[in-house]
Amino acid sequence: MKAYTQMSAEELRSEKQDLLKRIDEFKAMNLALDMTRGKPSPEQLALSNDLFEGLKDSSFKSKSGADVRNYGVPDGIVEARELFAEVLGTDKDNIYIGNGSSLNLMFDALMRAYVFGEHDSEKPWGQIENRKWLCPVPGYDRHFKVTETLGFELITVPLKEDGPDMDIVEDLVKDPTVLGMWSVPCYTNPDGYVYSEEVCRRLASMKTGAKDFRIFWDNAYCVHHLYDEPEKQESIPDILSLCKEAGNASRVYEFSSTSKITFAGAGLSCFATNEENMKHSKKYTSVQTIGANKINQYAHILYMPDLAAMKKQMSKHAAFLRPKFELTLSIMDKELNGTDTVKWHKPNGGYFISAYVFPGTAKATVAKCKELGVAFTPAGATYPYGNDPDDSNIRIAPSFPSLADIEKAVEVFCVCAKLTAIEKIEEAL
């Protein structure tokens, strides 16, 4: 295939006519396909259908002696804290267990800082004028919405294959009104990149204008590998240890959950942080709640007592996800290679594929797909305020649909991406 930008006007017209014929064929199919969100499929959810079976003959007693049916143990049963400590490579005393949503924990942590400040703050964040938050892009739309809702100015930082552009980050954090930064360090949403150790160390050690600067380290995908081969399972260092070594022990709140491991609607979540942050957080969480659902914590531990058991569960998930990712990528290879219209990265884990269509055509591509009955995440959603300055990035979520639906949806995407690229090129002729 010849690159579209190298084609003559006549060659472009011929290619366009072929694409329009395929568009007509798709219209006749009356498709209704959804590729918008990274949800587990019904088959994945069914893997945990016996999650609560262990409760039938259980003692309902944590190994600490606590009755999980009763009040108490506000920071989570010790077994659940030990499990997440093993997953995140930290100590159980650094772990606080919540209910199913890690996003809820993130919002609450920001609200505490907004209303009360952090333990090392001079005043509550809500009283700081022109407060700012760094957002590596493309990134997770729900992260951006949280800080936008709390009145932060969202500052974009380019995301490279080894993490955020640290030269830019280190310059921006000199500003004392830059109070924090979002990070999805392992299998980034949506690109599937993994932060390098060098980037992690620079984040831990960089000098910041705000002494209470915080990184919200959303480590949701650290066990979400697509492949069982160890060499394809990427990882990151323990950020809490790196921050402590660098003299910035309070810099990070780390988050994780089992939302895509057991039940998305009934999982466990946690945050991990150092002693000072934990003590400060518990001062307010102890007022907010008597504790998360300990019966659910106990059921999870009976079902999945350690990291080895979790890895077995994740291998089962990968068996469903891997063919969907590989099918998506193979169709993109077949349809798009050589056209010089779309770029993408092949991830080894996570839930998304990030496609960069011809600049200035993402919104048009998504709109054309929608006209043909295929829904994708809105163009721009991976950027703060929904504004992708290049109008290029589109997040593809292949986890939920069937293989047959993915095949049709990705073909539609590729054809629409090529057609909008031609239309954009023609405008310049």
PLY file of the C-alpha trace (Angstrom):
ply
format ascii 1.0
element vertex 429
property float x
property float y
property float z
element edge 428
property int vertex1
property int vertex2
end_header
0.00 0.00 0.00
1.26 3.44 -0.96
1.20 6.16 1.69
-1.81 8.40 1.20
0.31 11.52 1.50
2.38 10.26 -1.47
-0.61 9.53 -3.71
-1.66 11.69 -6.63
-5.08 13.29 -6.67
-6.28 10.62 -9.09
-4.97 7.80 -6.86
-6.69 9.33 -3.86
-10.01 9.54 -5.73
-9.74 5.88 -6.71
-8.96 4.81 -3.15
-11.79 6.98 -1.85
-14.31 5.34 -4.18
-13.27 1.90 -2.94
-13.72 3.02 0.65
-17.14 4.54 -0.05
-18.27 1.20 -1.49
-17.26 -0.48 1.75
-19.08 2.21 3.71
-22.28 1.33 1.81
-21.75 -2.35 2.65
-21.43 -1.51 6.35
-24.59 0.61 6.22
-26.53 -2.36 4.90
-25.47 -4.43 7.93
-27.40 -2.20 10.41
-24.67 -2.62 13.01
-25.07 -1.73 16.70
-21.66 -2.26 18.30
-20.09 -0.67 21.39
-16.32 -0.19 21.78
-16.54 2.71 24.24
-15.55 1.49 27.71
-13.00 -0.99 29.03
-15.48 -3.29 30.73
-14.86 -6.98 31.45
-16.89 -9.26 29.21
-19.65 -11.52 30.60
-17.26 -14.45 30.18
-14.66 -12.69 32.34
-17.21 -11.85 35.02
-18.29 -15.48 35.09
-14.78 -16.47 36.19
-15.66 -15.19 39.67
-19.20 -16.53 39.95
-18.19 -18.71 42.89
-16.50 -15.82 44.72
-18.85 -16.03 47.70
-19.09 -19.83 47.91
-16.35 -19.97 50.53
-18.49 -17.99 52.97
-20.97 -20.89 53.44
-18.70 -22.93 55.71
-16.51 -20.10 56.98
-16.01 -18.83 60.52
-16.40 -15.19 59.40
-13.32 -14.52 61.51
-10.26 -12.71 60.27
-6.97 -14.14 61.49
-6.77 -11.10 63.77
-9.86 -12.44 65.53
-12.21 -9.78 64.15
-15.74 -10.91 63.19
-16.14 -9.57 59.65
-19.93 -9.40 60.08
-19.65 -6.78 62.80
-18.39 -3.22 63.23
-14.72 -2.37 63.46
-11.45 -2.77 61.53
-11.95 0.49 59.60
-8.78 0.20 57.51
-9.54 -3.34 56.30
-8.94 -6.87 57.52
-5.28 -7.78 57.80
-5.47 -10.49 55.11
-6.77 -8.01 52.52
-4.06 -5.51 53.41
-1.44 -8.25 53.12
-2.76 -9.24 49.68
-2.58 -5.72 48.27
0.80 -5.20 49.93
2.08 -8.24 48.03
0.55 -6.98 44.78
2.03 -3.50 45.13
5.34 -4.54 46.67
4.91 -2.61 49.90
4.08 -3.20 53.58
0.60 -4.05 54.86
0.76 -1.08 57.24
0.85 1.19 54.18
-2.49 -0.20 52.90
-6.03 1.06 53.51
-8.89 -1.05 52.08
-11.99 0.49 50.52
-15.01 -0.82 48.69
-15.24 -1.52 44.96
-14.15 1.81 43.48
-10.58 3.10 43.59
-11.88 6.24 41.86
-13.97 6.83 44.99
-10.79 6.66 47.09
-9.06 9.11 44.75
-11.94 11.56 44.94
-12.06 11.29 48.73
-8.30 11.82 49.04
-8.50 14.95 46.92
-11.51 16.20 48.86
-9.63 15.80 52.14
-6.77 17.85 50.74
-9.22 20.36 49.30
-11.03 20.89 52.62
-8.33 20.21 55.20
-5.00 20.18 53.35
-2.34 17.49 53.68
-0.32 16.91 56.85
2.47 19.11 55.41
0.21 21.79 53.89
0.24 25.41 54.94
-3.47 25.67 54.17
-6.27 23.65 52.55
-5.90 23.23 48.82
-9.31 24.76 48.25
-7.90 28.07 49.51
-5.05 28.11 47.00
-5.83 30.34 44.06
-4.96 29.20 40.54
-4.25 25.66 41.77
-3.02 23.34 39.04
-2.73 19.62 38.38
-0.51 17.83 35.85
-2.15 15.42 33.42
-0.01 13.13 31.23
-1.79 12.74 27.89
-3.41 10.82 26.50
-4.86 9.66 29.80
-7.93 8.57 31.76
-10.95 10.83 31.35
-12.35 10.09 34.82
-9.10 11.20 36.45
-9.24 14.49 34.61
-12.89 15.03 35.55
-12.14 14.68 39.27
-9.54 17.46 39.35
-11.54 19.59 36.93
-14.59 19.30 39.21
-12.52 20.47 42.18
-11.42 23.59 40.34
-7.87 22.69 39.34
-6.45 24.03 36.11
-5.42 20.94 34.19
-1.97 21.14 32.61
-1.15 18.58 29.93
2.19 16.78 29.77
3.16 14.63 26.76
3.31 10.92 27.52
6.24 9.10 25.94
6.88 5.36 25.70
8.78 5.40 29.02
6.38 7.72 30.86
5.65 11.45 31.04
8.17 13.86 29.52
10.19 14.45 32.66
12.02 17.53 31.40
8.64 19.23 31.11
7.36 17.82 34.41
10.45 18.92 36.35
10.06 22.42 34.97
6.33 22.69 35.67
6.53 21.48 39.29
8.73 24.45 40.20
5.46 26.41 40.31
4.13 26.24 43.92
0.53 26.25 42.66
1.13 22.92 40.88
-0.13 20.63 43.63
-0.15 17.22 42.04
-0.11 14.87 39.09
-2.07 11.91 37.77
-0.16 8.78 36.82
-1.14 5.38 35.45
2.37 3.93 35.55
1.86 0.36 34.35
0.03 -0.22 31.05
-1.08 3.39 30.74
-4.66 4.16 29.82
-4.95 4.18 26.82
-1.49 3.64 25.26
-0.40 0.63 27.28
3.05 2.11 28.01
5.01 1.28 31.17
6.99 3.89 33.11
10.72 3.20 33.13
12.66 2.96 36.38
14.48 6.18 35.47
11.18 8.06 35.11
9.92 6.63 38.40
13.09 7.74 40.17
12.90 11.22 38.68
9.28 11.55 39.81
10.27 10.46 43.31
13.26 12.79 43.61
12.31 15.94 41.65
12.25 19.30 43.41
8.80 20.81 43.69
7.65 24.34 44.49
4.77 22.99 46.59
6.13 21.10 49.60
2.82 19.19 49.79
2.94 18.13 46.13
1.27 14.74 45.59
1.30 12.13 42.84
-1.86 10.07 42.51
-0.35 6.78 41.32
-3.20 4.72 39.85
-1.60 1.28 39.62
-4.80 -0.42 38.46
-3.26 -2.60 35.75
-0.11 -3.90 37.47
-1.28 -7.55 37.22
-3.26 -7.15 33.99
-0.85 -8.88 31.63
-2.05 -10.17 28.27
0.62 -12.86 28.09
1.75 -15.57 30.48
5.39 -15.44 29.34
7.41 -13.65 32.06
9.42 -11.70 29.49
6.21 -10.07 28.25
4.96 -9.17 31.72
6.15 -5.63 32.35
6.48 -4.06 35.81
7.51 -0.94 37.70
9.50 -0.39 40.92
7.80 0.30 44.26
7.19 4.03 44.11
6.73 4.40 47.89
10.23 3.05 48.50
11.70 5.31 45.83
10.05 8.36 47.37
11.31 7.43 50.84
14.84 6.94 49.52
14.67 10.37 47.86
13.53 12.10 51.03
9.98 12.64 49.74
8.18 9.87 51.63
4.80 11.63 51.57
4.80 12.35 47.83
2.57 9.48 46.64
-0.88 8.04 47.16
-0.99 4.74 45.28
-4.31 3.16 44.28
-5.39 -0.26 43.07
-8.44 -2.52 42.98
-9.84 -5.89 42.00
-12.51 -4.30 39.81
-11.30 -6.09 36.68
-10.03 -9.14 38.59
-13.23 -10.38 40.27
-16.45 -8.37 39.93
-16.35 -4.84 38.56
-19.41 -4.05 40.65
-18.31 -5.77 43.86
-14.55 -5.72 44.16
-12.05 -4.32 46.64
-10.03 -1.15 46.31
-7.14 0.27 48.28
-4.78 3.15 48.66
-1.18 2.80 49.80
0.88 5.58 51.31
3.44 6.35 53.99
2.86 6.58 57.74
2.34 10.34 57.90
-0.16 10.42 55.02
-1.96 7.40 56.46
-2.27 8.93 59.92
-3.57 12.17 58.40
-6.06 10.32 56.17
-7.41 8.16 59.01
-8.09 11.29 61.04
-10.90 11.98 58.56
-11.84 8.53 57.24
-12.58 7.48 60.83
-15.24 10.20 60.90
-16.52 9.42 57.42
-17.03 5.66 57.84
-16.84 2.79 60.32
-15.27 0.74 57.56
-15.65 -0.86 54.16
-17.45 -4.13 53.47
-15.42 -6.68 55.47
-17.53 -9.66 54.39
-16.57 -8.87 50.79
-12.93 -8.53 51.84
-13.12 -11.90 53.60
-14.79 -13.57 50.60
-12.05 -12.27 48.32
-9.35 -13.63 50.63
-10.97 -17.06 50.84
-11.20 -17.08 47.05
-7.84 -15.47 46.25
-5.58 -15.55 49.34
-2.30 -14.38 47.81
-0.57 -13.00 44.74
0.00 -16.50 43.32
-3.75 -17.12 43.35
-4.36 -13.71 41.79
-1.92 -14.48 39.00
-3.83 -17.68 38.21
-7.03 -15.64 38.02
-5.37 -13.09 35.75
-4.14 -15.83 33.42
-7.77 -16.85 32.95
-8.70 -13.26 32.12
-5.83 -13.04 29.65
-7.11 -16.11 27.84
-10.26 -14.14 26.99
-8.59 -10.77 26.38
-5.55 -11.81 24.36
-7.46 -13.04 21.26
-9.48 -9.82 21.23
-6.40 -7.62 21.34
-4.59 -9.73 18.77
-7.59 -9.69 16.42
-7.91 -5.91 16.74
-4.22 -5.38 16.06
-4.12 -7.84 13.15
-7.01 -6.06 11.41
-5.32 -2.71 11.95
-2.10 -4.13 10.53
-3.90 -5.49 7.48
-6.00 -2.40 6.80
-3.67 0.43 7.77
-0.04 -0.56 7.35
1.61 1.45 4.62
-1.13 4.08 4.41
0.67 6.36 6.89
-2.71 7.38 8.30
-2.86 5.73 11.75
-0.21 4.96 14.36
-0.56 2.72 17.39
1.37 0.85 20.07
0.98 -2.88 20.72
0.45 -3.22 24.50
1.44 -6.20 26.63
-1.28 -5.51 29.16
-4.11 -3.26 30.27
-7.48 -2.78 28.63
-6.98 -0.44 25.69
-5.37 0.22 22.34
-4.57 3.83 21.55
-4.91 4.83 17.91
-3.54 8.10 16.49
-5.45 8.82 13.31
-4.45 11.41 10.72
-4.19 14.81 12.50
-7.43 16.75 12.47
-9.65 13.71 11.79
-10.38 11.96 15.12
-13.76 13.59 15.68
-14.77 12.99 12.08
-13.65 9.37 12.28
-15.66 8.69 15.45
-18.68 10.45 13.92
-18.52 8.34 10.73
-18.23 5.16 12.82
-21.28 6.19 14.82
-23.26 6.73 11.61
-22.45 3.12 10.74
-23.59 1.83 14.13
-20.21 1.51 15.87
-19.62 3.56 19.03
-16.14 4.53 20.21
-15.02 6.68 23.13
-15.58 10.32 22.08
-12.57 11.84 20.37
-10.74 14.09 22.81
-11.88 12.16 25.90
-8.29 11.14 26.63
-7.32 14.81 27.10
-8.33 17.35 29.77
-11.53 19.22 28.97
-12.07 16.81 26.05
-9.67 18.87 23.96
-7.11 16.96 21.93
-5.15 19.77 20.22
-4.20 17.47 17.34
-7.68 15.92 17.05
-5.89 12.62 16.57
-6.24 10.18 19.50
-8.98 7.56 19.69
-9.19 4.98 22.48
-10.22 1.48 21.40
-11.66 -0.84 24.07
-11.80 -4.43 22.80
-12.54 -6.21 26.09
-16.34 -6.37 26.14
-17.53 -7.27 22.59
-17.37 -10.73 21.07
-14.68 -11.58 18.52
-17.25 -11.40 15.71
-18.33 -7.93 16.82
-14.74 -6.77 17.21
-13.95 -7.86 13.67
-16.74 -5.74 12.21
-16.16 -2.77 14.56
-12.43 -2.56 13.84
-12.96 -2.89 10.10
-15.43 0.00 10.31
-12.91 2.02 12.30
-10.11 1.40 9.80
-12.24 2.28 6.78
-13.54 5.46 8.43
-10.02 6.46 9.53
-8.72 6.05 5.99
-11.64 7.90 4.44
-11.35 10.90 6.78
-7.58 10.98 6.16
-8.17 11.20 2.41
-10.74 13.95 2.88
-8.28 15.93 5.02
-5.47 15.46 2.48
-7.79 16.54 -0.35
-8.55 19.76 1.48
-4.90 20.70 1.21
-4.57 19.90 -2.48
0 1
1 2
2 3
3 4
4 5
5 6
6 7
7 8
8 9
9 10
10 11
11 12
12 13
13 14
14 15
15 16
16 17
17 18
18 19
19 20
20 21
21 22
22 23
23 24
24 25
25 26
26 27
27 28
28 29
29 30
30 31
31 32
32 33
33 34
34 35
35 36
36 37
37 38
38 39
39 40
40 41
41 42
42 43
43 44
44 45
45 46
46 47
47 48
48 49
49 50
50 51
51 52
52 53
53 54
54 55
55 56
56 57
57 58
58 59
59 60
60 61
61 62
62 63
63 64
64 65
65 66
66 67
67 68
68 69
69 70
70 71
71 72
72 73
73 74
74 75
75 76
76 77
77 78
78 79
79 80
80 81
81 82
82 83
83 84
84 85
85 86
86 87
87 88
88 89
89 90
90 91
91 92
92 93
93 94
94 95
95 96
96 97
97 98
98 99
99 100
100 101
101 102
102 103
103 104
104 105
105 106
106 107
107 108
108 109
109 110
110 111
111 112
112 113
113 114
114 115
115 116
116 117
117 118
118 119
119 120
120 121
121 122
122 123
123 124
124 125
125 126
126 127
127 128
128 129
129 130
130 131
131 132
132 133
133 134
134 135
135 136
136 137
137 138
138 139
139 140
140 141
141 142
142 143
143 144
144 145
145 146
146 147
147 148
148 149
149 150
150 151
151 152
152 153
153 154
154 155
155 156
156 157
157 158
158 159
159 160
160 161
161 162
162 163
163 164
164 165
165 166
166 167
167 168
168 169
169 170
170 171
171 172
172 173
173 174
174 175
175 176
176 177
177 178
178 179
179 180
180 181
181 182
182 183
183 184
184 185
185 186
186 187
187 188
188 189
189 190
190 191
191 192
192 193
193 194
194 195
195 196
196 197
197 198
198 199
199 200
200 201
201 202
202 203
203 204
204 205
205 206
206 207
207 208
208 209
209 210
210 211
211 212
212 213
213 214
214 215
215 216
216 217
217 218
218 219
219 220
220 221
221 222
222 223
223 224
224 225
225 226
226 227
227 228
228 229
229 230
230 231
231 232
232 233
233 234
234 235
235 236
236 237
237 238
238 239
239 240
240 241
241 242
242 243
243 244
244 245
245 246
246 247
247 248
248 249
249 250
250 251
251 252
252 253
253 254
254 255
255 256
256 257
257 258
258 259
259 260
260 261
261 262
262 263
263 264
264 265
265 266
266 267
267 268
268 269
269 270
270 271
271 272
272 273
273 274
274 275
275 276
276 277
277 278
278 279
279 280
280 281
281 282
282 283
283 284
284 285
285 286
286 287
287 288
288 289
289 290
290 291
291 292
292 293
293 294
294 295
295 296
296 297
297 298
298 299
299 300
300 301
301 302
302 303
303 304
304 305
305 306
306 307
307 308
308 309
309 310
310 311
311 312
312 313
313 314
314 315
315 316
316 317
317 318
318 319
319 320
320 321
321 322
322 323
323 324
324 325
325 326
326 327
327 328
328 329
329 330
330 331
331 332
332 333
333 334
334 335
335 336
336 337
337 338
338 339
339 340
340 341
341 342
342 343
343 344
344 345
345 346
346 347
347 348
348 349
349 350
350 351
351 352
352 353
353 354
354 355
355 356
356 357
357 358
358 359
359 360
360 361
361 362
362 363
363 364
364 365
365 366
366 367
367 368
368 369
369 370
370 371
371 372
372 373
373 374
374 375
375 376
376 377
377 378
378 379
379 380
380 381
381 382
382 383
383 384
384 385
385 386
386 387
387 388
388 389
389 390
390 391
391 392
392 393
393 394
394 395
395 396
396 397
397 398
398 399
399 400
400 401
401 402
402 403
403 404
404 405
405 406
406 407
407 408
408 409
409 410
410 411
411 412
412 413
413 414
414 415
415 416
416 417
417 418
418 419
419 420
420 421
421 422
422 423
423 424
424 425
425 426
426 427
427 428
